[in-house]
Amino acid sequence: LVHRIPLSLLGRLRRHGPPALIGLALAALALSLRLAPAPVIAAIPITFGLLIAWPMSYTLTTEGIMAGRTPLRRWTELGGVTRRRGGVRLQGVAGARGMTVWLSGSRDDDDTVFLLRQLVRGAYQGSVGRELSAPDADGRPAALAAAAAALDQVRAVGS
């Protein structure tokens, strides 16, 4: 285990929101056409509400990344890291699907992007496990602590 990133409520809304809206629209259509009893239809928004409220986190290891309880995606399946609105896009290579990592919008997001770039780059150079495995005094990976220190220096110079 290298790092665990909790997914914020806004991130869970971004992740589950579009399927929830489609499900709610279909439930409203089924209710208006009387295709199912009202209690069955009422269970659909409750289910989506619970799904969005359920806590979730991304788990970063030296081998790959897991979103919640999904299977591990290896770093070698991912070829690049690009910042996008609300998160980070991990780009797939050679037919592999990409993956979006939704972030919270806090100051730690820059550290997380830096760590993801190091993990993806290190997977191809064969150096992922060595520099990331030793935690610092706060329990964070040494690379993450170094990224935080470098960002603090940049912010201090900029202000």
Residue pairs with C-beta under 8 A, 6 or more apart in sequence:
1 59
1 60
1 61
2 60
2 61
2 62
2 115
2 119
2 132
2 133
2 141
3 60
3 112
3 115
3 140
3 141
3 144
4 57
4 58
4 59
4 60
5 57
5 58
5 60
5 101
5 103
5 112
6 55
6 56
6 57
6 104
7 15
7 55
7 56
7 57
7 58
7 68
7 102
7 104
8 102
8 103
8 104
8 105
9 52
9 53
10 86
10 102
10 104
10 105
11 86
11 87
11 102
11 103
11 104
12 52
12 53
12 54
12 56
12 102
13 52
14 86
14 87
14 102
15 56
15 100
15 102
16 48
16 51
16 52
17 52
20 48
20 51
20 52
23 44
23 48
24 44
24 45
24 48
27 41
27 44
27 45
30 36
30 41
31 38
31 41
56 67
56 68
57 68
58 65
58 66
58 67
58 68
58 101
59 65
59 66
60 115
60 116
60 119
61 72
62 119
62 128
62 129
62 132
62 133
63 72
63 74
63 75
64 72
64 73
64 74
64 75
64 77
65 72
65 73
65 75
65 90
65 99
65 101
65 119
66 72
66 73
67 99
67 101
73 90
73 99
74 123
75 119
75 120
75 122
75 123
75 128
76 93
76 123
76 124
77 92
77 93
77 96
78 90
78 91
78 92
78 93
78 96
78 98
78 99
78 120
78 123
79 91
79 92
79 93
79 120
80 90
80 91
80 120
81 88
81 89
81 90
81 91
81 113
81 116
81 117
81 120
82 88
82 89
82 91
83 89
83 113
84 100
86 102
86 103
86 105
87 100
87 101
87 102
87 103
88 100
88 101
88 103
88 112
88 113
88 116
89 98
89 99
89 100
89 101
90 98
90 99
90 100
90 101
90 116
90 120
91 98
92 98
92 99
101 112
101 116
103 109
103 112
103 113
108 148
110 147
110 151
111 144
111 147
111 148
111 151
114 143
114 144
114 147
114 151
115 132
115 141
115 143
115 144
115 147
118 132
118 143
119 128
119 132
122 128
122 131
122 132
131 142
131 143
132 141
132 142
132 143
133 141
134 141
134 142
135 141
135 142
136 142
136 145
138 145
140 148
